[in-house]
Amino acid sequence: MERYNSIIVGSGISGLTLALLLAANGRKVLLLEKAPIIGGCLSRFYKKGVPFDTGFHFTGGFVKNRIMEDMLRVLGIRDSIHPILLDKERSNRFIFENEGLSLEMPAGLEQCCAKLENYFPAQRVAIRNYFEMVERVIQSTPSFDLRKISFSPEPIEEDYISLQKVLDSLTQNQTLKAALSVYCMCYGTKPSEISFANHARVSIGFYDCLTRIKDGGEAFIRAFSQAFKNYPIMIRCNTTIQECLDIHDGIVGRVLLSDGEEVAFDECIFTIHPFEVLKIIPKQHFSKAFWERVESFEPSNGFFSVFGAIEGEKVADNFEPSIVSLLPHSDINILLDPKYIGPQALAIFQSLECAKDKTFHVLNAFEPSFFEQVAPWSNSKVGHRPQGYTDYKKQRVQSICNRIQGFFPEYKDSFRMYDAASMLTFRDYLFSPDGSAYGIKQKVGQFNLFGKLPLRNLYTAGQSAVLPGILGAMLSSFVIARALVDKDAYNNFINKSLCP
Ligand SMILES: Cc1cc2nc3c(=O)[nH]c(=O)nc-3n(C[C@H](O)[C@H](O)[C@H](O)COP(=O)(O)OP(=O)(O)OC[C@H]3O[C@@H](n4cnc5c(N)ncnc54)[C@H](O)[C@@H]3O)c2cc1C
């Protein structure tokens, strides 16, 4: 029987990060992926030669000494990732449709603060206080310095208070509150539910500078695949764990894989959705309270997505990579509420993408969506959806296309829709239980599923563990690796890649 030091379940960015960290620190790794290809939410798809991003679209933190930059350096793949900074005028705009108000968000924390002070001169103190609090959270978050990460960092005061409470204490101006919480859409938890600290930790990269990556998530997949060649990492796609075997004294000795093979291991780390973890681990070894805690997690929102491109000869002149968020009103709590049935927010991303020496003017649009909206067809699978679903999809595509062309009248004749995806599409392609974009909602005071499970050589990491998005998913893997690798060796490994 083959024996591995580490089995990693799931090959999204957290699984890839963990595989590389553990292998670079001497472990023999088996990476299991249920889908036919690796990458999870990083993957791209192509329609008529045009590349589209499935999940991951943009990030931040490509600033000296910020965590994203540091993580890529330690992994040795920074030089393979080419950031495209959205730092031009009008690169990042919030449009409050009911007020006819357009806010431009520049790059840089100080610049965002100054710009908002310009828009809301009567709210200067509130705005300054908000950005000072964000900066303070980042300074006092130990895991944002890779040299200091640990399993159970001391929580800070802002971990216990919701973003909403902080905003309410700073200002009565509803539009300003919305402007300061638009990034909740980038992690799928309402301002009333997320802690101020986690909102700050996710948003800081966006305040620094919204950043696309050349070739999208595929660039990460390529970089990891290249780096894997130097290490003993075995990848098996179309494969998962069917059963845990040989359990003694709280330790699992072997697993039966879905292809019928049995493998032995020292530790196994799940980087998949917590509900998917529950399907694999043997129930009798866990308490009722543990089970109920995990089952009580709520999904973050997903997206209804339209994938398209601008075509024709006149396009290139004004086309710049950008993001515009259309907000029908200024209550983000309502816009992220599954029961809300009014007009949704819409994020429109424009980017220049290359494939086979051709450049495409890609325009994708994302409306927050909730599983409730597709629940009537939840038993159907890709390629076999009922008419009701097809009608729902058609109607939603039409409405999004109308909004795109309403906002960009210059694209009236040149926007071409290539594909669309509902939460069911995301569920079925990404092997997530509910098609949510960011795993579970990370609510203030919630105890996520992270780290060691009651079976002591099983661990969990991933986007639902510490922070959502690719940054949070990677960070969770750095923390787990630190727990598994000899402490001094890991410190040396990290320090040798980081600036003093
Ligand atoms: C539409 C959309 C837009 C997004 N936009 C952004 C963005 O702009 N910026 C950002 O930072 N984040 C964004 N995200 C979120 C981001 O993509 C995720 O937070 C991150 O990529 C998750 O990484 P992960 O490794 O934790 O999980 P995943 O990428 O979901 O990887 C999990 C992997 O595990 C596999 N798997 C599942 N079950 C099993 C099993 N039983 N056995 C084996 N393998 C299994 C899956 O197939 C998948 O490959 C977006 C997500 C979506 C869906």
The ligand as a MOL file (V3000), in Angstrom:
LIG
                    3D

  0  0  0     0  0            999 V3000
M  V30 BEGIN CTAB
M  V30 COUNTS 53 58 0 0 0
M  V30 BEGIN ATOM
M  V30 1 C -18.2810 33.5410 -8.9050 0
M  V30 2 C -17.1860 33.7050 -7.9000 0
M  V30 3 C -16.4680 34.8820 -7.8590 0
M  V30 4 C -15.4210 35.0410 -6.9480 0
M  V30 5 N -14.6600 36.1680 -6.9910 0
M  V30 6 C -13.5770 36.2710 -6.1830 0
M  V30 7 C -12.6780 37.3460 -6.3090 0
M  V30 8 O -12.8210 38.1750 -7.2000 0
M  V30 9 N -11.6340 37.4310 -5.4120 0
M  V30 10 C -11.4190 36.4820 -4.4570 0
M  V30 11 O -10.4520 36.5940 -3.6860 0
M  V30 12 N -12.2540 35.4390 -4.3380 0
M  V30 13 C -13.3030 35.3030 -5.1820 0
M  V30 14 N -14.1190 34.2060 -5.0900 0
M  V30 15 C -13.8740 33.2560 -4.0090 0
M  V30 16 C -12.5640 32.4980 -4.2410 0
M  V30 17 O -12.5570 32.0070 -5.5480 0
M  V30 18 C -12.4880 31.4140 -3.2080 0
M  V30 19 O -12.5320 32.0020 -1.9120 0
M  V30 20 C -11.2040 30.5960 -3.2490 0
M  V30 21 O -10.7540 30.4080 -4.5600 0
M  V30 22 C -11.5300 29.2770 -2.5760 0
M  V30 23 O -10.4080 28.4530 -2.5650 0
M  V30 24 P -10.4750 27.0520 -1.8200 0
M  V30 25 O -9.2430 26.3350 -2.1490 0
M  V30 26 O -10.8050 27.2630 -0.3790 0
M  V30 27 O -11.7710 26.3100 -2.4120 0
M  V30 28 P -12.1380 25.8830 -3.8910 0
M  V30 29 O -11.5110 26.7330 -4.9110 0
M  V30 30 O -13.6270 25.7500 -3.8840 0
M  V30 31 O -11.4780 24.4540 -4.0080 0
M  V30 32 C -12.0210 23.3130 -3.4320 0
M  V30 33 C -11.7020 22.1560 -4.3640 0
M  V30 34 O -12.1130 20.9580 -3.7280 0
M  V30 35 C -12.7400 20.1250 -4.6810 0
M  V30 36 N -13.5930 19.2130 -3.9340 0
M  V30 37 C -14.8230 19.4410 -3.4100 0
M  V30 38 N -15.2450 18.3670 -2.7500 0
M  V30 39 C -14.2630 17.4330 -2.8600 0
M  V30 40 C -14.0930 16.1220 -2.3640 0
M  V30 41 N -15.0230 15.5190 -1.6240 0
M  V30 42 N -12.9480 15.4500 -2.6650 0
M  V30 43 C -11.9720 16.0290 -3.4270 0
M  V30 44 N -12.0790 17.2760 -3.9090 0
M  V30 45 C -13.2050 17.9750 -3.6200 0
M  V30 46 C -13.4560 21.0820 -5.5980 0
M  V30 47 O -13.7330 20.4890 -6.8450 0
M  V30 48 C -12.4470 22.2260 -5.6850 0
M  V30 49 O -11.5270 22.0250 -6.7320 0
M  V30 50 C -15.1410 34.0140 -6.0110 0
M  V30 51 C -15.8700 32.8240 -6.0580 0
M  V30 52 C -16.8620 32.6550 -6.9960 0
M  V30 53 C -17.5920 31.3430 -7.0570 0
M  V30 END ATOM
M  V30 BEGIN BOND
M  V30 1 1 1 2
M  V30 2 1 2 3
M  V30 3 2 2 52
M  V30 4 2 3 4
M  V30 5 1 4 5
M  V30 6 1 4 50
M  V30 7 2 5 6
M  V30 8 1 6 7
M  V30 9 1 6 13
M  V30 10 2 7 8
M  V30 11 1 7 9
M  V30 12 1 9 10
M  V30 13 2 10 11
M  V30 14 1 10 12
M  V30 15 2 12 13
M  V30 16 1 13 14
M  V30 17 1 14 15
M  V30 18 1 14 50
M  V30 19 1 15 16
M  V30 20 1 16 17
M  V30 21 1 16 18
M  V30 22 1 18 19
M  V30 23 1 18 20
M  V30 24 1 20 21
M  V30 25 1 20 22
M  V30 26 1 22 23
M  V30 27 1 23 24
M  V30 28 2 24 25
M  V30 29 1 24 26
M  V30 30 1 24 27
M  V30 31 1 27 28
M  V30 32 2 28 29
M  V30 33 1 28 30
M  V30 34 1 28 31
M  V30 35 1 31 32
M  V30 36 1 32 33
M  V30 37 1 33 34
M  V30 38 1 33 48
M  V30 39 1 34 35
M  V30 40 1 35 36
M  V30 41 1 35 46
M  V30 42 1 36 37
M  V30 43 1 36 45
M  V30 44 2 37 38
M  V30 45 1 38 39
M  V30 46 1 39 40
M  V30 47 2 39 45
M  V30 48 1 40 41
M  V30 49 2 40 42
M  V30 50 1 42 43
M  V30 51 2 43 44
M  V30 52 1 44 45
M  V30 53 1 46 47
M  V30 54 1 46 48
M  V30 55 1 48 49
M  V30 56 2 50 51
M  V30 57 1 51 52
M  V30 58 1 52 53
M  V30 END BOND
M  V30 END CTAB
M  END
